[in-house]
């Protein structure tokens, strides 16, 4: 079982968390975007292999949201942002 480090609660079992997907560009960058750009932002993911930064929620704990970097091929948690 994967132990995920919540910044407020410490390491907890992955069953207490929900992953909300890859961190993308800030929504403020899309304020003037057309429908096609919003559609891509909301529903399309790169689904790439390797280290990704993801949104996580400690849903069955403190309820806080945070980001963490995870290698999608090994599930190893990484302390850095992926290379651009
Ligand atoms: Zn927590």
PDB file of the backbone (N, CA, C, O) and the ligand in Angstrom, with CONECT records:
HET     ZN  A 101       1
ATOM      1  N   UNK A   1       0.842  -1.186   0.000  1.00  0.00           N
ATOM      2  CA  UNK A   1       0.000   0.000   0.000  1.00  0.00           C
ATOM      3  C   UNK A   1       0.882   1.243   0.000  1.00  0.00           C
ATOM      4  O   UNK A   1       1.897   1.309   0.693  1.00  0.00           O
ATOM      5  N   UNK A   2       0.478   2.197  -0.773  1.00  0.00           N
ATOM      6  CA  UNK A   2       1.213   3.455  -0.878  1.00  0.00           C
ATOM      7  C   UNK A   2       0.915   4.329   0.341  1.00  0.00           C
ATOM      8  O   UNK A   2      -0.242   4.489   0.730  1.00  0.00           O
ATOM      9  N   UNK A   3       1.958   4.889   0.934  1.00  0.00           N
ATOM     10  CA  UNK A   3       1.789   5.844   2.026  1.00  0.00           C
ATOM     11  C   UNK A   3       1.987   7.233   1.454  1.00  0.00           C
ATOM     12  O   UNK A   3       3.042   7.541   0.900  1.00  0.00           O
ATOM     13  N   UNK A   4       0.977   8.066   1.586  1.00  0.00           N
ATOM     14  CA  UNK A   4       1.017   9.410   1.019  1.00  0.00           C
ATOM     15  C   UNK A   4       1.226  10.410   2.145  1.00  0.00           C
ATOM     16  O   UNK A   4       0.516  10.372   3.150  1.00  0.00           O
ATOM     17  N   UNK A   5       2.210  11.320   1.983  1.00  0.00           N
ATOM     18  CA  UNK A   5       2.482  12.295   3.034  1.00  0.00           C
ATOM     19  C   UNK A   5       1.570  13.518   2.924  1.00  0.00           C
ATOM     20  O   UNK A   5       1.789  14.388   2.081  1.00  0.00           O
ATOM     21  N   UNK A   6       0.562  13.578   3.767  1.00  0.00           N
ATOM     22  CA  UNK A   6      -0.265  14.780   3.837  1.00  0.00           C
ATOM     23  C   UNK A   6       0.569  15.859   4.532  1.00  0.00           C
ATOM     24  O   UNK A   6       1.169  15.583   5.571  1.00  0.00           O
ATOM     25  N   UNK A   7       0.624  17.071   3.991  1.00  0.00           N
ATOM     26  CA  UNK A   7       1.424  18.132   4.624  1.00  0.00           C
ATOM     27  C   UNK A   7       0.953  18.482   6.031  1.00  0.00           C
ATOM     28  O   UNK A   7       1.726  19.038   6.811  1.00  0.00           O
ATOM     29  N   UNK A   8      -0.310  18.169   6.380  1.00  0.00           N
ATOM     30  CA  UNK A   8      -0.845  18.532   7.685  1.00  0.00           C
ATOM     31  C   UNK A   8      -0.913  17.340   8.636  1.00  0.00           C
ATOM     32  O   UNK A   8      -0.797  17.527   9.847  1.00  0.00           O
ATOM     33  N   UNK A   9      -1.096  16.126   8.129  1.00  0.00           N
ATOM     34  CA  UNK A   9      -1.325  14.952   8.978  1.00  0.00           C
ATOM     35  C   UNK A   9      -0.171  13.958   8.989  1.00  0.00           C
ATOM     36  O   UNK A   9      -0.126  13.079   9.851  1.00  0.00           O
ATOM     37  N   UNK A  10       0.757  14.078   8.057  1.00  0.00           N
ATOM     38  CA  UNK A  10       1.833  13.111   7.950  1.00  0.00           C
ATOM     39  C   UNK A  10       1.452  11.969   7.016  1.00  0.00           C
ATOM     40  O   UNK A  10       0.461  12.052   6.291  1.00  0.00           O
ATOM     41  N   UNK A  11       2.246  10.903   7.040  1.00  0.00           N
ATOM     42  CA  UNK A  11       2.016   9.784   6.129  1.00  0.00           C
ATOM     43  C   UNK A  11       0.776   8.998   6.527  1.00  0.00           C
ATOM     44  O   UNK A  11       0.595   8.625   7.686  1.00  0.00           O
ATOM     45  N   UNK A  12      -0.073   8.757   5.533  1.00  0.00           N
ATOM     46  CA  UNK A  12      -1.318   7.988   5.728  1.00  0.00           C
ATOM     47  C   UNK A  12      -1.496   7.039   4.552  1.00  0.00           C
ATOM     48  O   UNK A  12      -0.865   7.194   3.507  1.00  0.00           O
ATOM     49  N   UNK A  13      -2.361   6.061   4.741  1.00  0.00           N
ATOM     50  CA  UNK A  13      -2.643   5.079   3.683  1.00  0.00           C
ATOM     51  C   UNK A  13      -3.322   5.759   2.494  1.00  0.00           C
ATOM     52  O   UNK A  13      -4.098   6.701   2.654  1.00  0.00           O
ATOM     53  N   UNK A  14      -3.015   5.265   1.316  1.00  0.00           N
ATOM     54  CA  UNK A  14      -3.569   5.856   0.096  1.00  0.00           C
ATOM     55  C   UNK A  14      -5.090   5.802   0.046  1.00  0.00           C
ATOM     56  O   UNK A  14      -5.713   6.587  -0.670  1.00  0.00           O
ATOM     57  N   UNK A  15      -5.704   4.872   0.808  1.00  0.00           N
ATOM     58  CA  UNK A  15      -7.161   4.746   0.796  1.00  0.00           C
ATOM     59  C   UNK A  15      -7.850   5.962   1.430  1.00  0.00           C
ATOM     60  O   UNK A  15      -9.063   6.122   1.296  1.00  0.00           O
ATOM     61  N   UNK A  16      -7.086   6.818   2.118  1.00  0.00           N
ATOM     62  CA  UNK A  16      -7.666   8.019   2.719  1.00  0.00           C
ATOM     63  C   UNK A  16      -7.678   9.197   1.748  1.00  0.00           C
ATOM     64  O   UNK A  16      -8.208  10.261   2.064  1.00  0.00           O
ATOM     65  N   UNK A  17      -7.092   9.004   0.565  1.00  0.00           N
ATOM     66  CA  UNK A  17      -6.900  10.125  -0.360  1.00  0.00           C
ATOM     67  C   UNK A  17      -7.666   9.929  -1.661  1.00  0.00           C
ATOM     68  O   UNK A  17      -8.083   8.822  -2.004  1.00  0.00           O
ATOM     69  N   UNK A  18      -7.836  11.033  -2.370  1.00  0.00           N
ATOM     70  CA  UNK A  18      -8.389  11.007  -3.721  1.00  0.00           C
ATOM     71  C   UNK A  18      -7.475  11.818  -4.616  1.00  0.00           C
ATOM     72  O   UNK A  18      -7.108  12.947  -4.289  1.00  0.00           O
ATOM     73  N   UNK A  19      -7.112  11.240  -5.739  1.00  0.00           N
ATOM     74  CA  UNK A  19      -6.291  11.946  -6.714  1.00  0.00           C
ATOM     75  C   UNK A  19      -7.221  12.637  -7.700  1.00  0.00           C
ATOM     76  O   UNK A  19      -8.162  12.029  -8.211  1.00  0.00           O
ATOM     77  N   UNK A  20      -6.953  13.908  -7.963  1.00  0.00           N
ATOM     78  CA  UNK A  20      -7.797  14.668  -8.897  1.00  0.00           C
ATOM     79  C   UNK A  20      -7.071  14.973 -10.194  1.00  0.00           C
ATOM     80  O   UNK A  20      -7.486  15.853 -10.949  1.00  0.00           O
ATOM     81  N   UNK A  21      -5.999  14.260 -10.455  1.00  0.00           N
ATOM     82  CA  UNK A  21      -5.343  14.384 -11.746  1.00  0.00           C
ATOM     83  C   UNK A  21      -4.162  15.328 -11.773  1.00  0.00           C
ATOM     84  O   UNK A  21      -3.754  15.915 -10.771  1.00  0.00           O
ATOM     85  N   UNK A  22      -3.649  15.435 -12.959  1.00  0.00           N
ATOM     86  CA  UNK A  22      -2.420  16.179 -13.205  1.00  0.00           C
ATOM     87  C   UNK A  22      -2.632  17.683 -13.052  1.00  0.00           C
ATOM     88  O   UNK A  22      -3.658  18.224 -13.467  1.00  0.00           O
ATOM     89  N   UNK A  23      -1.657  18.343 -12.455  1.00  0.00           N
ATOM     90  CA  UNK A  23      -1.666  19.805 -12.369  1.00  0.00           C
ATOM     91  C   UNK A  23      -1.411  20.357 -13.765  1.00  0.00           C
ATOM     92  O   UNK A  23      -0.464  19.966 -14.448  1.00  0.00           O
ATOM     93  N   UNK A  24      -2.278  21.270 -14.165  1.00  0.00           N
ATOM     94  CA  UNK A  24      -2.150  21.882 -15.495  1.00  0.00           C
ATOM     95  C   UNK A  24      -1.894  23.363 -15.326  1.00  0.00           C
ATOM     96  O   UNK A  24      -1.565  23.821 -14.232  1.00  0.00           O
ATOM     97  N   UNK A  25      -2.043  24.111 -16.402  1.00  0.00           N
ATOM     98  CA  UNK A  25      -1.844  25.554 -16.338  1.00  0.00           C
ATOM     99  C   UNK A  25      -2.898  26.158 -15.417  1.00  0.00           C
ATOM    100  O   UNK A  25      -3.976  25.590 -15.239  1.00  0.00           O
ATOM    101  N   UNK A  26      -2.587  27.296 -14.840  1.00  0.00           N
ATOM    102  CA  UNK A  26      -3.519  27.969 -13.950  1.00  0.00           C
ATOM    103  C   UNK A  26      -4.752  28.420 -14.731  1.00  0.00           C
ATOM    104  O   UNK A  26      -4.641  28.855 -15.877  1.00  0.00           O
ATOM    105  N   UNK A  27      -5.914  28.314 -14.114  1.00  0.00           N
ATOM    106  CA  UNK A  27      -7.154  28.713 -14.790  1.00  0.00           C
ATOM    107  C   UNK A  27      -7.141  30.176 -15.194  1.00  0.00           C
ATOM    108  O   UNK A  27      -7.785  30.552 -16.174  1.00  0.00           O
ATOM    109  N   UNK A  28      -6.424  30.998 -14.461  1.00  0.00           N
ATOM    110  CA  UNK A  28      -6.381  32.419 -14.813  1.00  0.00           C
ATOM    111  C   UNK A  28      -5.778  32.626 -16.191  1.00  0.00           C
ATOM    112  O   UNK A  28      -6.061  33.629 -16.845  1.00  0.00           O
ATOM    113  N   UNK A  29      -4.955  31.696 -16.637  1.00  0.00           N
ATOM    114  CA  UNK A  29      -4.393  31.796 -17.982  1.00  0.00           C
ATOM    115  C   UNK A  29      -5.439  31.483 -19.042  1.00  0.00           C
ATOM    116  O   UNK A  29      -5.197  31.721 -20.225  1.00  0.00           O
ATOM    117  N   UNK A  30      -6.585  30.960 -18.655  1.00  0.00           N
ATOM    118  CA  UNK A  30      -7.623  30.579 -19.615  1.00  0.00           C
ATOM    119  C   UNK A  30      -8.824  31.524 -19.605  1.00  0.00           C
ATOM    120  O   UNK A  30      -9.838  31.241 -20.243  1.00  0.00           O
ATOM    121  N   UNK A  31      -8.719  32.632 -18.895  1.00  0.00           N
ATOM    122  CA  UNK A  31      -9.874  33.530 -18.780  1.00  0.00           C
ATOM    123  C   UNK A  31     -10.390  33.986 -20.133  1.00  0.00           C
ATOM    124  O   UNK A  31     -11.597  34.150 -20.309  1.00  0.00           O
ATOM    125  N   UNK A  32      -9.509  34.191 -21.078  1.00  0.00           N
ATOM    126  CA  UNK A  32      -9.913  34.661 -22.404  1.00  0.00           C
ATOM    127  C   UNK A  32      -9.970  33.518 -23.416  1.00  0.00           C
ATOM    128  O   UNK A  32     -10.102  33.767 -24.614  1.00  0.00           O
ATOM    129  N   UNK A  33      -9.874  32.277 -22.957  1.00  0.00           N
ATOM    130  CA  UNK A  33      -9.811  31.141 -23.869  1.00  0.00           C
ATOM    131  C   UNK A  33     -11.181  30.833 -24.486  1.00  0.00           C
ATOM    132  O   UNK A  33     -12.222  31.166 -23.919  1.00  0.00           O
ATOM    133  N   UNK A  34     -11.154  30.196 -25.646  1.00  0.00           N
ATOM    134  CA  UNK A  34     -12.403  29.789 -26.301  1.00  0.00           C
ATOM    135  C   UNK A  34     -12.880  28.445 -25.726  1.00  0.00           C
ATOM    136  O   UNK A  34     -12.210  27.832 -24.895  1.00  0.00           O
ATOM    137  N   UNK A  35     -14.043  28.016 -26.189  1.00  0.00           N
ATOM    138  CA  UNK A  35     -14.635  26.770 -25.676  1.00  0.00           C
ATOM    139  C   UNK A  35     -13.733  25.565 -25.899  1.00  0.00           C
ATOM    140  O   UNK A  35     -13.649  24.682 -25.046  1.00  0.00           O
ATOM    141  N   UNK A  36     -13.062  25.528 -27.042  1.00  0.00           N
ATOM    142  CA  UNK A  36     -12.187  24.399 -27.360  1.00  0.00           C
ATOM    143  C   UNK A  36     -11.055  24.280 -26.333  1.00  0.00           C
ATOM    144  O   UNK A  36     -10.724  23.176 -25.901  1.00  0.00           O
ATOM    145  N   UNK A  37     -10.462  25.415 -25.943  1.00  0.00           N
ATOM    146  CA  UNK A  37      -9.379  25.410 -24.955  1.00  0.00           C
ATOM    147  C   UNK A  37      -9.893  24.957 -23.592  1.00  0.00           C
ATOM    148  O   UNK A  37      -9.213  24.212 -22.885  1.00  0.00           O
ATOM    149  N   UNK A  38     -11.099  25.409 -23.220  1.00  0.00           N
ATOM    150  CA  UNK A  38     -11.685  24.978 -21.942  1.00  0.00           C
ATOM    151  C   UNK A  38     -12.001  23.492 -21.946  1.00  0.00           C
ATOM    152  O   UNK A  38     -11.771  22.797 -20.957  1.00  0.00           O
ATOM    153  N   UNK A  39     -12.524  23.013 -23.054  1.00  0.00           N
ATOM    154  CA  UNK A  39     -12.828  21.583 -23.187  1.00  0.00           C
ATOM    155  C   UNK A  39     -11.564  20.750 -22.996  1.00  0.00           C
ATOM    156  O   UNK A  39     -11.571  19.747 -22.282  1.00  0.00           O
ATOM    157  N   UNK A  40     -10.490  21.174 -23.635  1.00  0.00           N
ATOM    158  CA  UNK A  40      -9.228  20.453 -23.505  1.00  0.00           C
ATOM    159  C   UNK A  40      -8.712  20.528 -22.068  1.00  0.00           C
ATOM    160  O   UNK A  40      -8.224  19.534 -21.530  1.00  0.00           O
ATOM    161  N   UNK A  41      -8.817  21.696 -21.453  1.00  0.00           N
ATOM    162  CA  UNK A  41      -8.336  21.859 -20.081  1.00  0.00           C
ATOM    163  C   UNK A  41      -9.090  20.961 -19.105  1.00  0.00           C
ATOM    164  O   UNK A  41      -8.487  20.346 -18.225  1.00  0.00           O
ATOM    165  N   UNK A  42     -10.403  20.889 -19.263  1.00  0.00           N
ATOM    166  CA  UNK A  42     -11.231  20.155 -18.306  1.00  0.00           C
ATOM    167  C   UNK A  42     -11.219  18.647 -18.506  1.00  0.00           C
ATOM    168  O   UNK A  42     -11.286  17.895 -17.534  1.00  0.00           O
ATOM    169  N   UNK A  43     -11.134  18.196 -19.754  1.00  0.00           N
ATOM    170  CA  UNK A  43     -11.370  16.780 -19.998  1.00  0.00           C
ATOM    171  C   UNK A  43     -10.226  16.016 -20.639  1.00  0.00           C
ATOM    172  O   UNK A  43     -10.269  14.786 -20.671  1.00  0.00           O
ATOM    173  N   UNK A  44      -9.221  16.679 -21.140  1.00  0.00           N
ATOM    174  CA  UNK A  44      -8.121  15.982 -21.797  1.00  0.00           C
ATOM    175  C   UNK A  44      -6.909  15.913 -20.869  1.00  0.00           C
ATOM    176  O   UNK A  44      -6.537  16.911 -20.251  1.00  0.00           O
ATOM    177  N   UNK A  45      -6.302  14.748 -20.773  1.00  0.00           N
ATOM    178  CA  UNK A  45      -5.081  14.623 -19.995  1.00  0.00           C
ATOM    179  C   UNK A  45      -3.997  14.033 -20.888  1.00  0.00           C
ATOM    180  O   UNK A  45      -4.281  13.321 -21.852  1.00  0.00           O
ATOM    181  N   UNK A  46      -2.768  14.340 -20.551  1.00  0.00           N
ATOM    182  CA  UNK A  46      -1.661  13.812 -21.330  1.00  0.00           C
ATOM    183  C   UNK A  46      -1.471  12.323 -21.085  1.00  0.00           C
ATOM    184  O   UNK A  46      -1.041  11.591 -21.977  1.00  0.00           O
ATOM    185  N   UNK A  47      -1.792  11.875 -19.874  1.00  0.00           N
ATOM    186  CA  UNK A  47      -1.646  10.473 -19.482  1.00  0.00           C
ATOM    187  C   UNK A  47      -0.242   9.955 -19.782  1.00  0.00           C
ATOM    188  O   UNK A  47      -0.060   8.827 -20.239  1.00  0.00           O
ATOM    189  N   UNK A  48       0.731  10.799 -19.517  1.00  0.00           N
ATOM    190  CA  UNK A  48       2.105  10.436 -19.848  1.00  0.00           C
ATOM    191  C   UNK A  48       2.734   9.591 -18.758  1.00  0.00           C
ATOM    192  O   UNK A  48       2.296   9.607 -17.607  1.00  0.00           O
ATOM    193  N   UNK A  49       3.760   8.858 -19.132  1.00  0.00           N
ATOM    194  CA  UNK A  49       4.510   8.047 -18.183  1.00  0.00           C
ATOM    195  C   UNK A  49       5.611   8.896 -17.583  1.00  0.00           C
ATOM    196  O   UNK A  49       6.146   9.797 -18.228  1.00  0.00           O
ATOM    197  N   UNK A  50       5.943   8.593 -16.334  1.00  0.00           N
ATOM    198  CA  UNK A  50       7.036   9.312 -15.690  1.00  0.00           C
ATOM    199  C   UNK A  50       6.530  10.152 -14.535  1.00  0.00           C
ATOM    200  O   UNK A  50       5.432   9.927 -14.026  1.00  0.00           O
ATOM    201  N   UNK A  51       7.330  11.115 -14.124  1.00  0.00           N
ATOM    202  CA  UNK A  51       7.003  11.932 -12.955  1.00  0.00           C
ATOM    203  C   UNK A  51       6.016  13.025 -13.338  1.00  0.00           C
ATOM    204  O   UNK A  51       6.269  13.824 -14.240  1.00  0.00           O
ATOM    205  N   UNK A  52       4.885  13.045 -12.636  1.00  0.00           N
ATOM    206  CA  UNK A  52       3.864  14.062 -12.841  1.00  0.00           C
ATOM    207  C   UNK A  52       3.573  14.743 -11.515  1.00  0.00           C
ATOM    208  O   UNK A  52       3.700  14.131 -10.454  1.00  0.00           O
ATOM    209  N   UNK A  53       3.183  16.010 -11.575  1.00  0.00           N
ATOM    210  CA  UNK A  53       2.670  16.700 -10.394  1.00  0.00           C
ATOM    211  C   UNK A  53       1.156  16.575 -10.430  1.00  0.00           C
ATOM    212  O   UNK A  53       0.520  16.892 -11.435  1.00  0.00           O
ATOM    213  N   UNK A  54       0.574  16.103  -9.305  1.00  0.00           N
ATOM    214  CA  UNK A  54      -0.869  15.823  -9.258  1.00  0.00           C
ATOM    215  C   UNK A  54      -1.522  16.530  -8.070  1.00  0.00           C
ATOM    216  O   UNK A  54      -0.878  16.830  -7.065  1.00  0.00           O
ATOM    217  N   UNK A  55      -2.830  16.786  -8.224  1.00  0.00           N
ATOM    218  CA  UNK A  55      -3.648  17.285  -7.113  1.00  0.00           C
ATOM    219  C   UNK A  55      -4.129  16.092  -6.303  1.00  0.00           C
ATOM    220  O   UNK A  55      -4.587  15.095  -6.862  1.00  0.00           O
ATOM    221  N   UNK A  56      -4.024  16.199  -4.981  1.00  0.00           N
ATOM    222  CA  UNK A  56      -4.528  15.164  -4.080  1.00  0.00           C
ATOM    223  C   UNK A  56      -5.331  15.818  -2.970  1.00  0.00           C
ATOM    224  O   UNK A  56      -5.038  16.936  -2.545  1.00  0.00           O
ATOM    225  N   UNK A  57      -6.349  15.101  -2.509  1.00  0.00           N
ATOM    226  CA  UNK A  57      -7.159  15.569  -1.386  1.00  0.00           C
ATOM    227  C   UNK A  57      -7.128  14.503  -0.292  1.00  0.00           C
ATOM    228  O   UNK A  57      -7.331  13.320  -0.566  1.00  0.00           O
ATOM    229  N   UNK A  58      -6.878  14.920   0.929  1.00  0.00           N
ATOM    230  CA  UNK A  58      -6.928  13.984   2.065  1.00  0.00           C
ATOM    231  C   UNK A  58      -8.393  13.887   2.492  1.00  0.00           C
ATOM    232  O   UNK A  58      -8.806  14.397   3.533  1.00  0.00           O
ATOM    233  N   UNK A  59      -9.144  13.215   1.645  1.00  0.00           N
ATOM    234  CA  UNK A  59     -10.599  13.167   1.728  1.00  0.00           C
ATOM    235  C   UNK A  59     -11.118  12.561   3.032  1.00  0.00           C
ATOM    236  O   UNK A  59     -12.112  13.038   3.581  1.00  0.00           O
ATOM    237  N   UNK A  60     -10.458  11.520   3.529  1.00  0.00           N
ATOM    238  CA  UNK A  60     -10.929  10.855   4.752  1.00  0.00           C
ATOM    239  C   UNK A  60     -10.068  11.247   5.945  1.00  0.00           C
ATOM    240  O   UNK A  60      -9.940  10.502   6.917  1.00  0.00           O
ATOM    241  N   UNK A  61      -9.482  12.439   5.845  1.00  0.00           N
ATOM    242  CA  UNK A  61      -8.649  12.960   6.926  1.00  0.00           C
ATOM    243  C   UNK A  61      -8.991  14.417   7.143  1.00  0.00           C
ATOM    244  O   UNK A  61     -10.120  14.754   7.499  1.00  0.00           O
ATOM    245  N   UNK A  62      -8.009  15.284   6.927  1.00  0.00           N
ATOM    246  CA  UNK A  62      -8.203  16.712   7.192  1.00  0.00           C
ATOM    247  C   UNK A  62      -8.989  17.425   6.087  1.00  0.00           C
ATOM    248  O   UNK A  62      -9.469  18.539   6.291  1.00  0.00           O
ATOM    249  N   UNK A  63      -9.122  16.787   4.915  1.00  0.00           N
ATOM    250  CA  UNK A  63      -9.885  17.399   3.832  1.00  0.00           C
ATOM    251  C   UNK A  63      -9.127  18.425   3.017  1.00  0.00           C
ATOM    252  O   UNK A  63      -9.703  19.049   2.126  1.00  0.00           O
ATOM    253  N   UNK A  64      -7.856  18.614   3.301  1.00  0.00           N
ATOM    254  CA  UNK A  64      -7.059  19.624   2.593  1.00  0.00           C
ATOM    255  C   UNK A  64      -6.564  19.106   1.246  1.00  0.00           C
ATOM    256  O   UNK A  64      -6.356  17.907   1.060  1.00  0.00           O
ATOM    257  N   UNK A  65      -6.382  20.032   0.320  1.00  0.00           N
ATOM    258  CA  UNK A  65      -5.832  19.741  -1.003  1.00  0.00           C
ATOM    259  C   UNK A  65      -4.364  20.099  -1.024  1.00  0.00           C
ATOM    260  O   UNK A  65      -3.938  21.043  -0.357  1.00  0.00           O
ATOM    261  N   UNK A  66      -3.596  19.356  -1.780  1.00  0.00           N
ATOM    262  CA  UNK A  66      -2.175  19.633  -1.946  1.00  0.00           C
ATOM    263  C   UNK A  66      -1.701  18.988  -3.240  1.00  0.00           C
ATOM    264  O   UNK A  66      -2.434  18.230  -3.876  1.00  0.00           O
ATOM    265  N   UNK A  67      -0.483  19.292  -3.615  1.00  0.00           N
ATOM    266  CA  UNK A  67       0.097  18.670  -4.801  1.00  0.00           C
ATOM    267  C   UNK A  67       1.265  17.801  -4.377  1.00  0.00           C
ATOM    268  O   UNK A  67       1.938  18.075  -3.384  1.00  0.00           O
ATOM    269  N   UNK A  68       1.488  16.765  -5.136  1.00  0.00           N
ATOM    270  CA  UNK A  68       2.683  15.955  -4.942  1.00  0.00           C
ATOM    271  C   UNK A  68       3.120  15.400  -6.285  1.00  0.00           C
ATOM    272  O   UNK A  68       2.337  15.308  -7.230  1.00  0.00           O
ATOM    273  N   UNK A  69       4.387  15.035  -6.343  1.00  0.00           N
ATOM    274  CA  UNK A  69       4.957  14.478  -7.570  1.00  0.00           C
ATOM    275  C   UNK A  69       5.023  12.966  -7.426  1.00  0.00           C
ATOM    276  O   UNK A  69       5.506  12.444  -6.421  1.00  0.00           O
ATOM    277  N   UNK A  70       4.530  12.273  -8.447  1.00  0.00           N
ATOM    278  CA  UNK A  70       4.500  10.809  -8.414  1.00  0.00           C
ATOM    279  C   UNK A  70       4.962  10.283  -9.761  1.00  0.00           C
ATOM    280  O   UNK A  70       4.601  10.812 -10.813  1.00  0.00           O
ATOM    281  N   UNK A  71       5.770   9.228  -9.707  1.00  0.00           N
ATOM    282  CA  UNK A  71       6.172   8.551 -10.935  1.00  0.00           C
ATOM    283  C   UNK A  71       5.040   7.595 -11.306  1.00  0.00           C
ATOM    284  O   UNK A  71       4.742   6.667 -10.554  1.00  0.00           O
ATOM    285  N   UNK A  72       4.417   7.812 -12.445  1.00  0.00           N
ATOM    286  CA  UNK A  72       3.240   7.025 -12.815  1.00  0.00           C
ATOM    287  C   UNK A  72       3.583   5.590 -13.197  1.00  0.00           C
ATOM    288  O   UNK A  72       2.687   4.750 -13.283  1.00  0.00           O
ATOM    289  N   UNK A  73       4.845   5.293 -13.425  1.00  0.00           N
ATOM    290  CA  UNK A  73       5.213   3.913 -13.764  1.00  0.00           C
ATOM    291  C   UNK A  73       5.559   3.086 -12.539  1.00  0.00           C
ATOM    292  O   UNK A  73       5.356   1.872 -12.541  1.00  0.00           O
ATOM    293  N   UNK A  74       6.082   3.723 -11.482  1.00  0.00           N
ATOM    294  CA  UNK A  74       6.493   2.986 -10.287  1.00  0.00           C
ATOM    295  C   UNK A  74       5.667   3.356  -9.045  1.00  0.00           C
ATOM    296  O   UNK A  74       5.744   2.663  -8.031  1.00  0.00           O
ATOM    297  N   UNK A  75       4.888   4.427  -9.112  1.00  0.00           N
ATOM    298  CA  UNK A  75       4.128   4.995  -7.993  1.00  0.00           C
ATOM    299  C   UNK A  75       5.043   5.584  -6.915  1.00  0.00           C
ATOM    300  O   UNK A  75       4.583   5.932  -5.827  1.00  0.00           O
ATOM    301  N   UNK A  76       6.333   5.692  -7.218  1.00  0.00           N
ATOM    302  CA  UNK A  76       7.259   6.304  -6.263  1.00  0.00           C
ATOM    303  C   UNK A  76       6.937   7.790  -6.128  1.00  0.00           C
ATOM    304  O   UNK A  76       6.723   8.481  -7.124  1.00  0.00           O
ATOM    305  N   UNK A  77       6.905   8.273  -4.888  1.00  0.00           N
ATOM    306  CA  UNK A  77       6.672   9.692  -4.648  1.00  0.00           C
ATOM    307  C   UNK A  77       8.005  10.417  -4.722  1.00  0.00           C
ATOM    308  O   UNK A  77       8.998   9.967  -4.151  1.00  0.00           O
ATOM    309  N   UNK A  78       8.025  11.524  -5.416  1.00  0.00           N
ATOM    310  CA  UNK A  78       9.257  12.244  -5.699  1.00  0.00           C
ATOM    311  C   UNK A  78       9.167  13.615  -5.048  1.00  0.00           C
ATOM    312  O   UNK A  78       8.093  14.216  -5.007  1.00  0.00           O
ATOM    313  N   UNK A  79      10.290  14.111  -4.540  1.00  0.00           N
ATOM    314  CA  UNK A  79      10.307  15.380  -3.821  1.00  0.00           C
ATOM    315  C   UNK A  79      10.460  16.601  -4.712  1.00  0.00           C
ATOM    316  O   UNK A  79      10.583  17.713  -4.197  1.00  0.00           O
ATOM    317  N   UNK A  80      10.457  16.444  -5.983  1.00  0.00           N
ATOM    318  CA  UNK A  80      10.681  17.594  -6.863  1.00  0.00           C
ATOM    319  C   UNK A  80       9.616  17.648  -7.952  1.00  0.00           C
ATOM    320  O   UNK A  80       8.919  16.669  -8.220  1.00  0.00           O
ATOM    321  N   UNK A  81       9.514  18.825  -8.570  1.00  0.00           N
ATOM    322  CA  UNK A  81       8.651  18.964  -9.737  1.00  0.00           C
ATOM    323  C   UNK A  81       9.344  18.315 -10.923  1.00  0.00           C
ATOM    324  O   UNK A  81      10.572  18.311 -11.000  1.00  0.00           O
ATOM    325  N   UNK A  82       8.561  17.764 -11.851  1.00  0.00           N
ATOM    326  CA  UNK A  82       9.178  17.161 -13.036  1.00  0.00           C
ATOM    327  C   UNK A  82       9.843  18.218 -13.898  1.00  0.00           C
ATOM    328  O   UNK A  82       9.501  19.400 -13.846  1.00  0.00           O
ATOM    329  N   UNK A  83      10.785  17.769 -14.680  1.00  0.00           N
ATOM    330  CA  UNK A  83      11.462  18.678 -15.609  1.00  0.00           C
ATOM    331  C   UNK A  83      10.449  19.208 -16.609  1.00  0.00           C
ATOM    332  O   UNK A  83       9.543  18.482 -17.019  1.00  0.00           O
ATOM    333  N   UNK A  84      10.598  20.489 -17.013  1.00  0.00           N
ATOM    334  CA  UNK A  84       9.631  21.039 -17.980  1.00  0.00           C
ATOM    335  C   UNK A  84       9.723  20.368 -19.331  1.00  0.00           C
ATOM    336  O   UNK A  84       8.979  20.719 -20.246  1.00  0.00           O
TER     337      UNK A  84
HETATM  338 ZN    ZN A 101      -4.407  15.511   6.084  1.00  0.00          ZN
END
